[in-house]
Amino acid sequence: MEMLEALPDELVLEIFSWLPATAIQKFKSASDFFHTISLEETYFVHKQSHNASLKNDHCFFLQPKLCQRILASSNGLIIGCGTKQSNQTELFISNPSTQSWFPIPTPNCLKEYPYSEINIAFECNSKDFMLFLFEVPSEWSSLCYNLKFYSQEEDTWKTIEKSFFTGARRMIFDTHVFQNNVFHVISDCSPYLLKKSPYFRPYIMAYNIKDGESRMIRVPKEARRGSHDSSCRMGIYKWGKVTSLNGSICLVRLRKSVFTVWVLTNYESCKWKRVIKIRVKAMGMTEEEPIDVKGFVVMNGDCLVFATRNKVYNCGLTHKSYMVVEEICEHGFDNDEVYFTSYSDTLRLPGDGATTLPLLQQIY
């Protein structure tokens, strides 16, 4: 501490801006020295949030899909969903590391239909964020989702003129990927369409937020084969490190207890390269068979994280960690299907006027 006190405040803040938010909070509460430096200054918060975005996400939430309350995450902030006593849906933005939250208005479509799906797309940097809501079509036969975006300045939801054309399949917004101002969403795999339909097999749809144009991206032929099997699940995720110039999209398929991962190598021509194909029981885990995978995600652009009945594992997809499987922790959801949400440990502010999470307010 004596060495830190001898350094200029600017240099101390620069050093500490590379630490996780939880570590910074502990230092602040345990040291008299840090009470003399304002860690809430906007510049420092932006600096720490920017530095955190250049590092791996070491944190994640794991929740049962049947009662999913965390809808999306980006750069240290999460979009959460609660239910008021009147059964109205309540949305909020929160930073788990700083235990702060900022409530946002509930769109009219969710007020009228509180039990409908909430399809959220969320992307933020160290200063701003974009929040979109894809409205479930009122007619089952509709091939488009209407869009709304949240205006931070006006604290209200606004309608976007051009809707999102998605084809005849239901879209899975849980694993959307935002890249080059385009949101990418994968469809489901269920066999409810006729074979002559152009949407018979699963696919990815892209929506450009600048011009409102929609585009189909086909998944690999190998991924389409057997995709109607009841055991087949697919998800898309960001591929490559944040600092990488070669970032892309990866596709993960789990079918009959076999993981297969592809990377999109040519966006325009929809060319894919297979990265890994491995049977779950061949991963060297010491669990009783059959090993049932309850959920999965790709974190940090190169690591497959998945949950079995009681445990969570990661499997490297590149370089020295390729196909190296490690146990992360145990969980208590048993046979429930689970959903992963990764997040960064940052000081990123949820919004102007953010307050302490209500549950924590009640404790104190």
Disulfide bonds with the S-S distance in Angstrom:
none
